Amino acid sequence: MNRYLFIFIITPLLLGGCNSLPLGKSKEGHDITFPDSWSITSKNYSGKVKSQWLKGLGDKRVLKVTEEALKNNYDLQASALLLETAKEGTIIGRAARFPSINLSGSGSRSRGNETPAEYNSNYGLSLAASWELDLWGRLKNLDKASRENLIQTQADYKAAKLSLVANTAKSWFNLITAQQLLDLAEKTRDSYIANARIIERNYKAGDQTASPLAVQFARNNVASAERNLINQKLSKEEAARSLELLLGRYPGGLITSGNELPVLKTSVPSGIPSELLMRRPDLVASAAAVRASAQRAEASLKDLLPSFSLTGRGSNASRKLDQYILDPETIVWSTATSLAQSIFRAGAQRASARISLQQNERTIRRFSSEILRAFREVESALATEKSLAEQNKYLSTELRQAELAEKQAMRDYSEGLIRIISVLEAQRRAVASRRAMIFLKNQRIQNRIDLHLALGGNFD
């Protein structure tokens, strides 16, 4: 009898050993080589990445706006609920490693056909327990995977907050830019209307410097300015709606902003590339996803091995609820040990294990791609930062010269030295330079925010 029992136990183990031949091994790393420094090296960008970059933008109102977004944005609230779900998932993953105990009770009452009628009552109480012995560590792997999922979700939530703050700040400065362009459009329209009146009056008075062509150009400028003003009003409303959406408000386009863009006075220390993995929350989340996939792959491989479990059950029954049902001497109990090993499933288990390993490999490949993408974002933002600073130097000269030329043209025209068409051209150049400066200032602020976001610096 003992011989047969031994054969019964050892046979599944041997079959399980054959079934669990090596399929591969899970991985948790990447093969990206980090450079020692960024491509653009300068004293302006050296040093550790700083936090509280939002205050460094130099606009106090943007702090209040981003605070409102963090409080009321619905997408961020949804991310917070995902975080709570991930926390509950760790409880489920940990609970699988402990015994499961169930208590059940029953009661019935019946009546026979006898006269007088007799009633029969039956009551039962049972307690059952089961526990899978985690000899191979499969449940431990799944528990670790759930904890890595929590780390991933926490990092995703932090990334969502950082992205929301950045997008809100960018939308705020876009609204200021739209307001500045609207103010410029109104001033330009008023200036063109005044010029057109002067040109028409001079033309009617027989002024030699005012020709029919000059009148047509002046009227063309007025019509173009009116059209641009209407378009700019729409752009401002759209910028307001975009900001209101982030703030959790109804997008009615009613929010107002200031009309001055802050001046960026300091540069941004960018740290070293290798620090990016620890600082950027999206990369922290991806690294946790890789570790979670590795743990799930290990658990899938261990699914090929035999499983062991212990079960126990105790029950009692009585005709009276208050008698015997809790009497230890009348309880019927049983215990059992079970060993289970899948012998034939047409390769389904091994295929499932291979899929888990492939998923682990895909997660690593995506992680590597995200690392390179993060490097590109930093490199591009640094290059753009440098380029825009150089453009600002030349655009400042361009604007200054255009405004001087505009004033000089008006003086020369008043003295009869030039024709009015030259004045109109000087005004057009000055307006174009003013618009370009507004766009460039906003572009520098937008890129500065992108740089902070790419570096993963904390906003608070």
TIKESE-620235 format. One record per residue: x, y, z of N, C-alpha, C, O, CB in turn; residue in three letters. Coordinates in steps of 0.1 Angstrom, whole numbers, plus 5000, padded with zeros to 4 digits. Glycine has a CB too. Example, Ala and Ser with C-alpha at 12.3 -4.5 7.8 and 13.67 -1.06 7.14 Angstrom:
BEGIN
513249435078512349555078513249675078514249675085511349555090ALA512849785071513749895071512950005079513450115080514149945057SER
This chain:
BEGIN
500849885000500050005000500950125000500650224993499150005012MET501950135008502850245009503550264996503850374992503850235020ASN503850154989504550164976503650234966504150324959504950024971ARG502450194966501550254956501250404959501150494950500150184956TYR501250434972501050574976502250654972502150774967500850584992LEU503450604973504650674969504650694954504950804949505950594973PHE504250594946504150604932503150714928503350794919503850474925ILE502050714935500950814933501450954935501051044927499750784941PHE502350974945502751104948503951154939503951264934503251114963ILE504851054936506051094929505851114914506551184907507150994931ILE504851034908504551044894504251184889504851224879503450944890THR503251254896502951394891504151484892504351574884501851454899PRO505051464902506251544904507151524892507751624887506951514917LEU507351394888508251374876507651434864508351484856508451224875LEU506351414862505751464850505751614850505951684840504251424849LEU505651674862505751824863507151874860507251974854505351864877GLY508151794864509451834861509751834846510451914841510451734867GLY509151734839509251724824508551844818508951904808508751594819CYS507351874824506551984818507052114820506752214813505151974824ASN507952134830508552264833509952284829510752354835508452294848SER510252224817511552244812511852394809510852464806511752164799LEU513052434810513352584809512752644796512952594785514852604809PRO512052754798511452824786512152964784511953024774509952844788LEU512953004794513553134794513553194808513153124818512853224784GLY513953314809514053384822513553524820513853594810515453374827LYS512853564831512353704830513453804832514553764838511253724841SER513253924828514254034829513654154835512454184834514854064815LYS514554234841514054364847514854484842514554594846514154354862GLU515954464834516754574831516554624817515554584810518254534832GLY517454724812517354774799518754784793519754764801516654914798HIS518954804781520354804775520654944769521454954760520454704764ASP520055054775520355184770521655234777521755224790519155284773ILE522555294769523755354775523555504777523155574768524955324765THR523755544789523555684792524855774789525955724793523155704807PHE524655884783525855974781526156044794525356044804525556084770PRO527356094795527856154807527256294809527056344821529356164808ASP526856354798526256494799525356514787525356434777527356604800SER524656624787523756654776524656714765525756754767522656754780TRP524056714753524756764741525156914743526256954739523956744728SER524256984748524557134751525057144765524357134775523257214749ILE526357174766526957194779527357334781527957394772528257104780THR526957394792527157534795527057554810526357474816526257624787SER527657654815527557694829526057724832525657704843528457804832LYS525357774822523957814825523057694828522057704835523457884813ASN523457574823522657454824523257354834522657244836522457394811TYR524357384840525057294849524357304863523757404866526557324850SER524557194871524057194884522857094885522357054875523557334889GLY522357074898521256984900519957054896519757174897521156944915LYS519056964892517657014888516957064900516957004911516856904881VAL516357184899515757254911514257224911513657194900516057404910LYS513657224922512257214924511657354925512357454924511857134937SER510357364927509557484927509757574915509857694916509957564940GLN509857504903510057584891508857674887509057764880510357484880TRP507657634893506557714889506657864895506257954888505257654895LEU507257874907507458004912508558084904508458204903507857994927LYS509458004899510558074891510058134878510858204872511557974888GLY508858104874508358164862507958314863507858394854507158094857LEU507858354876507658504879506258554877506058674874508558574870GLY505258464879503858514877503058454889502858334890503158464864ASP502658544898501958494911500558434907500158344914501858604921LYS499958494897498558444894498558304889497558224890497858534884ARG499658264883499658124877499658024888499257904887500858104868VAL500158064900500157974912498757944916498457824919500958034923LEU497958044916496558024920495757944910494857864913495858164922LYS496057964897495357894887495657744887494757664886495757954873VAL496957714889497357574889496857504902496457384902498857554889THR496757584913496157524925494657494923494157384928496257624937GLU493957574916492557544912492457424903491557334905491857664905GLU493357404894493357294885493657164893492957064891494457304874ALA494557164902494857044910493657004919493456884922496057074919LEU492857104922491757074931490457024923489756944928491357204939LYS490257084911489057054904489156974891488056944886488457194901ASN490356944886490456884874489856734875490356664883491856874869ASN488956704866488356574867489256454862489156344868487056574858TYR490056484853491056374848491956334860492356224862491856424836ASP492456434867493256404879492556334890493156244896493856534884LEU491256364892490456294901490356144897490356054906489156354903GLN490156124884490055984879491355914882491355794885489755984864ALA492555974880493855914883493955884898494555784901494956004878SER493355964906493455944921492655814924493055744933492956064929ALA491555794917490755674920491455554915491355444921489355684912LEU492255564904493055454899494055414910494455294912493755484886LEU494555514917495555494927494955414939495555324944496155624932LEU493755454942493055374953492755234949492855144957491655444957GLU492455214936492155074931493454994932493454874935491655084916THR494555054928495854984929496254944944496754834946497055064923ALA495855034953496054994967495254874971495754784979495755114976LYS494054874967493154754970493754624963493654514968491754784965GLU494354644951494954534945496054464952496254344952495454574931GLY496854544960497854484968497254404979497954304983498754594974THR496154444984495454354995495054224989495254124996494254435001ILE494554224977494154104970495354014968495353894970493354134957ILE496454074963497653994960498253934973498753824972498654084953GLY498254004984498753954996497853855002498353755008498954075006ARG496553865001495553775007495653635001495353535008494153825005ALA496153624988496253494982497253404989497253284987496553504968ALA498153464997499253385003498753335017499553255024500453465005ARG497553365021497053325035495953225033495353215022496553445042PHE495653155044494553055043493253125041493053245044494452975056PRO492253055034490953105032490053025042490052905041490453085017SER489253095050488353035059486853075056486653195055488753065074ILE485952985055484553015052483652955063483852835066484152965038ASN482753025068481752975077480352985071479953085065481753055091LEU479652875072478252875066477252805076477652715083478252795052SER476052845075475052795083473752765075473552825065474752885095GLY472952675080471752635073470652615083470852575094471952515063SER469452625078468252595087467052565078466852625068467952715096GLY466252465083465052425075463952385085464252335096465352315065SER462752395080461552355089460552295079460152355069461052475097ARG460052175083459052105074457952055082457952035095459751985067SER456852025075455551985082455151855075455051845063454452095081ARG454751755083454251625077452751625075452151725078454651515086GLY452251515070450851505068450051445079448851425079450551415055ASN450751415090450051355102449051455108449151575107451151305112GLU448151385116447251465124447351425138447151305141445751455118THR447651505147447951645145449351665138450151575138447951725159PRO449451785132450651805124451951815133451951865144450551935116ALA452951755127454251765134455251845125455351835113454851615137GLU456051925132457052005125458451955128458751925140456952155130TYR459251945118460651905119461552015116461352085106460851775110ASN462452035124463452145122464852085121465251985129463452255134SER465652135113467052095111467952215109467652305102467252005099ASN469052215117470052325117471452275115471752165120469952415130TYR472152345107473552295104474552415105474252525102473652225091GLY475752375108476852475109478152415104478452305108477052535123LEU478852475095480052415089481152525088480852645086479752345076SER482352485090483552565089484552495080484952385082484152595103LEU484952565069485852515059487052605058486952725058485152485046ALA488252545056489452625054490252555044490352435042490252625068ALA490952635036491852585026493152675025493052795027491152575012SER494252625021495452695021496352635010496752515011496152705034TRP496752715000497652674990499152694995499452814998497452734976GLU499852594997501252605001502152664990502252604979501852475006LEU502752774992503452844982504952794982505852874985503453004984ASP505152674979506452614979507352674969508552684971506352464977LEU506852704957507752754946507852904946508652964938507252704933TRP506952974954507053124954506153184944506353304941508453164952GLY505253114937504353174927503453284933503353384927503553064921ARG502853254944501953354950502753474955502353594954501153294962LEU503953454959504853564963505153654951505253774952506153504969LYS505453584939505653664927504453754924504653874920505953574916ASN503253694925502053774922501853884932501353994928500853684921LEU502153864944502053964955503054074951502654194952502453904969ASP504254044947505254144944504754224931504954344931506654084941LYS504154154922503654224910502554324913502554434908503054114900ALA501754294923500654384927501254504934500754614932499654314936SER502354484941502954604948503754684938503754814939503954554959ARG504354624928504954704917503854784909504154894904505754614907GLU502754724907501654794901501254914909500855024903500354704899ASN501254904922500955024930502055134928501655244927500854984945LEU503255094928504355184926504155254912504355374911505755124927ILE503855174902503555234889502455334889502555434883503255114879GLN501355294896500155384896500455514904500055624900498955314902THR501255504915501655624922502455714914502255834914502455584935GLN503455654906504255734897503355794886503555914882505355654891ALA502455724881501555774870500755894876500455984868500555664865ASP500255884888499555994894500356114896499956224893498955944908TYR501656094900502556204901502856274887502856394886503856164908LYS502956184877503156234864501956314859502056414852503456124854ALA500756264862499556334858499456474865499056564858498256244862ALA499856484878499856604884500856704878500556824875500156594899LYS502056654875503056734869502656784855502856904851504356664868LEU502056694847501556734834500356834835500356924827501056604826SER499456814844498356904846498857044850498457144844497456854857LEU499857054859500357184863501057254851500857374848501357164874VAL501857174843502557224831501557274821501657384816503457124825ALA500557194818499557234808498657354812498357434804498657114804ASN498357354825497657474830498457604829497957704825497157444845THR499757594833500557714832500757754817500657874814501957684838ALA500957654808501057694794499757754789499857854781501457564786LYS498657704793497357754789497157904794496657984787496157674793SER497657924806497558054813498358154804497858264802498058054827TRP499558124801500358214793499958224779500158334773501858164794PHE499258124774498658134760497558234761497358314751498157994755ASN496758234772495658334773496258474774495658564768494858294785LEU497358494782497958624782498458674769498258784765499158624792ILE499058574761499458604748498358644739498458744731500258484742THR497258574740496058604732495558744735495058814726494958494733ALA495558774748495158914752496059014747495559124742495058914767GLN497358994747498259094742498059114726498159224721499759054744GLN497859004720497659004705496359084702496259154692497658874699LEU495359064711494059134709494259284711493759364703493059074718LEU495059314721495259464724496059524712495759634708496059474737ASP497059444707497859494696496959514683497059604676498959404693LEU496059414681495159424670494259544670493959604660494259294669ALA493759574682492859694684493659824681493159914674492259694698GLU494859834687495659954684496059964670496060074664496959944693LYS496359854663496659854649495559894641495659974632497259714644THR494359844644493159884637492860034638492560104628491959804642ARG492960084650492660224653493760314645493360414640492760254668ASP494960264645496060344639495860344623495960444617497460284642SER495360234618495160224603493960314599493960374589494960084599TYR492960314608491760394605492160544605491760614596490660374615ILE492960584615493460724615494260754603494160864597494260754628ALA495160664599495960694587495160704575495360784566496960574586ASN494160614574493260614562492560754561492360804550492260504562ALA492060804572491360934572492361044567491961134559490760964585ARG493561044572494561144568494861134553494861234546495761134577ILE495061014549495360994535494261034526494461104516495760844532ILE493061004529491861044521491661194521491361254511490560974526GLU491861254533491761394534492761464525492561564518491861444548ARG494061424526495161484518494961464503495261544495496461424523ASN494361344500494161314486493061414480493261464469493761164484TYR492061424488490961514483491461664483490961744475489761504493LYS492461694492492961834492494061854481494561964479493561864505ALA494361744473495261764462496761744466497661794459495061894456GLY496961684478498361664482499061574473498561464469498361604497ASP500261614468500961534458501461404464501761304456502161614453GLN501661394477502161274483501061164485501361054488502861304496THR499861204483498761114485498161074471497661164464497661164494ALA498160954467497760904454496560814456496360764467498860844446SER495860784445494760684446495260544451494560474458494160664432PRO496560514447497160384452497260394467497060294473498460354445LEU497760504472497860514486496560504494496460444504498560654490ALA495560554488494160544494493760404494493160354504493160634486VAL493960334483493560194482494360104493493860014499493860134468GLN495660134494496460064504495960084518495959994526497960104502PHE495660214521495160244534493860174537493660124548494960394535ALA492960174527491660104530491859954531491259884539490660134518ARG492859894523493159754524493759724538493359624544494259714514ASN494559814544495059794557493959794568494059714577496159904560ASN493059884566491959884576491059764575490759704586490960014573VAL490759714563489959594562490759474568490159384575489559564547ALA492059464565492859354570492959364585492859254592494259364564SER493059484591493059494606491759454612491759394623493459644609ALA490659494606489359454611489159304611488759244621488259514603GLU489559234600489559094600490359024610489958934617489859044586ARG491659074612492559024622492059044636492258954644493959084620ASN491359154638490759174651489659074655489659024666490259324652LEU488859044645487758944647488358814650487958734659486858944635ILE489358774642490058644644490758634657490758534664491058624633ASN491358744662492058744675491058734686491458674697492858874676GLN489858794685488858774696488558634697488358584708487658864693LYS488358564686488058424686489158344693488958254700487758364672LEU490458374689491558304695491658324710491958224717492858354688SER491358444715491358464729490258384736490558324746491158614732LYS489058374730488058294736488358144736488158074746486758314728GLU489058094726489457954725490557934736490557824742489957914711GLU491458024737492458004748491858004762492257924770493458124747ALA490858084764490158084777489357954779489457904790489158204777ALA488757904769488057774770488957664773488657574782487257744757ARG490157664767491157554770491557564784491757454791492357574761SER491757674790492157694804491057654813491257584823492657834807LEU489857694810488657664818488457514819488057464829487457734813GLU488657444808488557294808489457234818489057144825488757244794LEU490757274818491657224828491357254842491657184851493057274824LEU490657374844490257414858488957344862488557364874490157564858LEU488357264854487157204858485957294857484857274863487257144872GLY486057404850484957504848484257474835484657404827485557644849ARG483057534834482357534822483057614811483457734814480857584823TYR483357554800484157634790483457734782483057724770484757534779PRO483157844789482357954783483258064777482758164771481458014793GLY484558054779485458154774485458284781485658394776485158174760GLY485058274794484858404802486058434811486158544816483658394810LEU486958344814488058364823488958474817489258474805488858234826ILE489458564826490358674822491758644828491958574837489758804826THR492658714822494058704826494658844827494058944824494858604817SER495958844830496658964830497058994815496658914806497958964838GLY497859104813498259134799499759144798500259214788497559254794ASN500459094808501959104807502558964809502258894818502459194818GLU503358924799504158794801505358824809506058924808504458744787LEU505658724818506858744826508158734818508158674807506858634838PRO509158794823510458794816511358684823511558684835511158924817VAL511858584815512658484821514058534823514758574814512658354811LEU514458534836515758594840516858494842518058524841515558684852LYS516458374847517458274851517458154841516458134835517258234865THR518558084841518557964833518157844841517857864853520057944827SER518057724835517557604842518757504843519157454833516357544834VAL519157474855520157364857519457234852518357204856520657354872PRO520257154844519657034838520156904844519656794839519857034824SER521056904853521556784859522356694849522856744839520456704865GLY522356564852523056474843521956374838521056344845524256404850ILE522156314826521256214820520856104829519656064829521756164807PRO521856044836521555924844520555944855519855854860522755864850SER520356074859519456104870517956104865517056104874519756244876GLU517856104852516456114847515556004851514356024853516556134832LEU516155884852515355764855514755774869513655724871516255634854LEU515455834878514955844892514055964894513255964904516155854901MET514156064885513456184887512156194879511156244885514356304883ARG512056144867510856164859509856054863510155934863511156144844ARG508656094868507655994873507255904862506955784865506556064878PRO507155944849506755844839507755734837507355624834506555924826ASP509055764838510055664837510055574850510355454849511455724835LEU509755634861509655554874508555454872508655334876509455644886VAL507455504866506255414864506655304854506255184856505055494858ALA507355334843507755234833508655134839508555014836508355294821SER509555174848510455084855509754984864510054864864511555154863ALA508755034871507854954879507054854871506854734875506955034888ALA506654894859505854804850506754694845506254584844505354884838ALA508054724843508954614839509154514850509054394848510354674835VAL509354564862509454474874508154394876508254274879509854554886ARG507054454874505754374876505654274865505154154868504554474875ALA505954304853505854204842506854084845506553974841506154264829SER508054114850508954014854508453914864508553794864510354074858ALA507753974874507153894885506053804880505953684883506653984897GLN505253864871504153784865504653674856504153564856503153874857ARG505753704849506353594841506953484849506753364846507553654832ALA507553514861508053414870506953334875507053204876508853474881GLU505853394879504653324884504053234873503653114876503553424889ALA504053274861503553194850504453064848503952964845503453274837SER505753084849506652974848506452874859506452754857508153014848LEU506152924871505952834882504552764882504352674890506152914895LYS503752814873502452744872502652604866501752524867501552834862ASP503752584860504052454854504452354864504352234861505152464844LEU504752394876505152304887503852254895502852314894506052374897LEU504052144902502852094910502452194921503252274926503251964916PRO501152194924500652274935500252184946499752074945499452354929SER500452244958500152174971499152254978499152374979501352144979PHE498152184985497152264993496652175004496652055004495952304984SER496252245015495752185027494252225028493952345026496552215040LEU493452135031491952165033491552105046491951995050491152115021THR490552165053489952115065488552155066488152265061490752165077GLY487752075072486252105073485752045085486051935089485552045060ARG484852125092484152075104482752115103482352225098484852135117GLY481752025107480352055105479551985116480051885122479852015091SER478452035118477551975128476052005124475852095117477852025143ASN475151915129473751935126472951895138473351815146473351845114ALA471751965139470951935151469451975148469252055139471452015164SER468551915155467151945153466752075161465752135157466251835157ARG467552105171467252225178468452325177469652285178466952195193LYS468152445176469152555173470052575186471252605184468552685169LEU469452555197470152585210470752465216471352475227469252655219ASP470752345209471252225215472152155205471852145194470152135220GLN473252105210474152025203474952085191476052035188473451905198TYR474452185185475052235173476452285175477352285167474252345166ILE476752335188478052385191478752285200479752325206477952525197LEU478252175202478852075211480052015204479951945193477851955215ASP481352035209482551985203482451835201483051775191483752015211PRO481751755209481751615208480951565197481151445192481251555221GLU480051645191479251605180479751655167479051635156477851635182THR480751735166481251795154481951685146482751605151482251915157ILE481651685133482351595123483351675116483051785110481251535113VAL484551635116485651715109486451625100486551505102486551785120TRP487151685091488051615082489151705078488951825077487251565070SER490351655075491451725069492051655057491851525056492551755080THR492651725048493151655036494351735030494351865032492051645025ALA495251665024496351725017496251685002495951574999497751685023THR496351784993496251754979497451804971498051904975494951814973SER497751724961498851764952498251754938497651654934500051664954LEU498451864930497851864917498951904907499751994909496651964916ALA498951834896499851864885499151834872498651724869501151774886GLN499151934863498551924850499451834842500651854840498352054843SER498851724836499651624828499551654813500551654806499251484831ILE498351684809498251714794497151824792495951804796497851584787PHE497651934786496652044782497052094768496752204765496752154792ARG497652004761497952034747498852154745498852224735496652054738ALA499752174755500752284754500252414758500952514757501252294740GLY499052424764498452554767499252624778499452744778496952534772ALA499652544789500352614800501652664796502052774799500552514811GLN502452584788503752634783503552754774504352844774504452524776ARG502552754766502252874757501952994765502353104762501052844747ALA501152974776500853084785502153144792502253264793499853044796SER503053054795504353094801505153174791505753274794505152974806ALA505153124779505953194768505353334766506053434763505953114755ARG504053344766503353474764503753574775504053684772501853454764ILE503853524787504253604798505653654797505953774799504153534812SER506553574792507953614789508053714778508753804779508853484786LEU507153694768507153784757506653924761507154024757506353734745GLN505653924770505054044775506154114783506254244783503854014784GLN506954044791508054104798509054164789509554274792508653994807ASN509354094778510354154769509754274762510454374759510654044758GLU508454274758507854394752507854514761508054624757506454364747ARG507554484774507654594784508954654785509154784786507154544798THR510054574784511354624785511654714772512354814773512454514786ILE511254664761511454734748510754874749511254974745510954654736ARG509554874754508755004755509555094765509555214763507354974760ARG510055034776510755114786511955174779512255294782511155024798PHE512755104771513955154765513555264755514255364754514655044757SER512455244748511955354739511555484746511855594742510755304731SER510955464758510555584766511755654772511755774773509655534777GLU512855584775514055644780514655734769514955844771515055534784ILE514755674757515255754745514355874742514955984739515455664733LEU513055854743512155964741512356074751512256194748510755914740ARG512556034763512856134774514156214772514156334774512856064788ALA515156134767516456204764516156304752516656424753517456104760PHE515456264742515156354731514456484736514756594731514356284720ARG513456464745512656584750513556684757513456804755511556534759GLU514556634765515456724772516356784762516556904762516256644783VAL516956704753517856764743517256874734517756974732518456654734GLU515956844730515256934722514957064729515057174724513956874716SER514557044742514157164750515357254752515257374752513457124763ALA516557184755517757264757518157334745518557454745518857174762LEU518157264733518457334721517557444717517957554713518457224709ALA516257424720515257534717515457654726515357764722513857474718THR515857624739516157724749517257814744517157944744516457664762GLU518257754739519457834734519057904721519458024720520657734731LYS518357844712518057904700517058024702517258134696517357804690SER516058014710515158124713515858234720515458354717513958074721LEU516858214728517558324735518358404724518358524725518558264745ALA518958334715519658404704518658474695518958584691520458304696GLU517558414692516558484683516058604690515758714684515358384680GLN515858604704515358714711516358834710515858954709515158674726ASN517658804710518558914708518458984695518459114695520058854710LYS518258914684518158974671516759034669516559144663518458874660TYR515758974675514359024673514259154681513559244677513358924678LEU514959174692514859294700515459404691514959524691515659284713SER516559384685517159484676516159514664516059624660518459434670THR515559404658514659424647513459514652513059604644514159284643GLU512959484664511759564668512159704671511459804667511159504681LEU513359724677513759864680513959944667513560064667515059864688ARG514559884657514759954645513459974637513360084631515759874636GLN512559884638511259904631510460014637509860094630510459774632ALA510560024651509760134657510460274654509760374653509760114672GLU511760274654512460394650512160434636511960554633514060384652LEU512160334627511860364613510360414611510160504603512060234604ALA509460364620508060404619507960554623507260634616507160324628GLU508660594634508660734638509360824628508860934625509360744652LYS510460774622511160854612510360874600510360984594512560794609GLN509660774596508760784584507660884586507360964577508160644580ALA507060894598506060984600506561124600505961224595505360964614MET507861144605508461284605508761324590508461434586509761284613ARG509361224583509661254569508361284561508461374552510461144563ASP507361214563506061234556505561374559505061444550505061124559TYR505561414572505061544576505861654570505261764568505061554591SER507061634567507961734560507861724545508561804538509361724565GLU507161624540506961614525508161544519508361564507506761744519GLY508961474526510161414521509861274514510661234505511261394531LEU508861204519508561074513507061064511506261144516509060964523ILE506660964503505260944500504660854512505360794519505160874487ARG503360864512502660794523502760644523502660574533501160824522ILE503060584511503260444509504460394518504360284523503460404495ILE505460474519506660444527506260444542506760354549507760544525SER505360534546504860534560504060404563504260344573503960654562VAL503260364553502460244555503360124556503060034564501460224544LEU504360114548505260004549506060004562506259894568506260004537GLU506460114567507160124580506260074591506660004600507660264582ALA504960114590503960074601503759924600503659854610502660154599GLN503659874588503459724587504659644593504359544599503259694572ARG505859694590507059624596507059634611507359534618508259684590ARG506659754616506659764631505559674637505859614648506359914635ALA504459664631503359574637503859434636503559354646502059594629VAL504459394625504859254624505959224634505959114640505459234610ALA506859314637507859294647507259284661507759204669508959404647SER506259364664505659364677504959224679505059164690504559474679ARG504259184669503559044669504658934671504458844679502759024657ARG505758944664506758844665507358844679507658734684507858874655ALA507458954685508058964699507058904709507558834718508359104703MET505758924707504858864716504858714715504858644725503358914713ILE504858664703504958524700506258464706506258354712504858484685PHE507358534704508658474709508758474724509258374730509758564703LEU508158574731508158564745507358454750507858374760507558704751LYS506258424744505358314749506058184745505958084753504058324742ASN506758174734507358054729508458024739508757904742507958074715GLN509258124744510258094754509658044767510257944773511058224756ARG508558094771507958054784507457904782507557824790506758144788ILE506757884770506257744768507357644767507257534773505457744754GLN508457674761509657584760510257564774510757454777510657634750ASN510257674782510857664796510057564804510557484811510857804803ARG508757574803507857474810508057334804508157234812506357514808ILE508257324791508557184785509857134791509957014793508557194770ASP510857224792512057174798511957124812512557024815513157294797LEU511257204820511057154834510257024834510656934842510257264842HIS509357004825508556884824509456764820509356654825507356894815LEU510356794810511256694805512256644815512656534816511956744792ALA512656744823513656714834513056644846513756584854514356834838LEU511656654847511056584858511156664871510956604882511556454860GLY511456794871511556864883510256894890509156904883512257004880GLY510156894903508956914911508557064909509357154910509156874925ASN507257084908506757214907506557284920506457404921505457224899PHE506457204931506257264944507357234954507357274965504857204950ASP
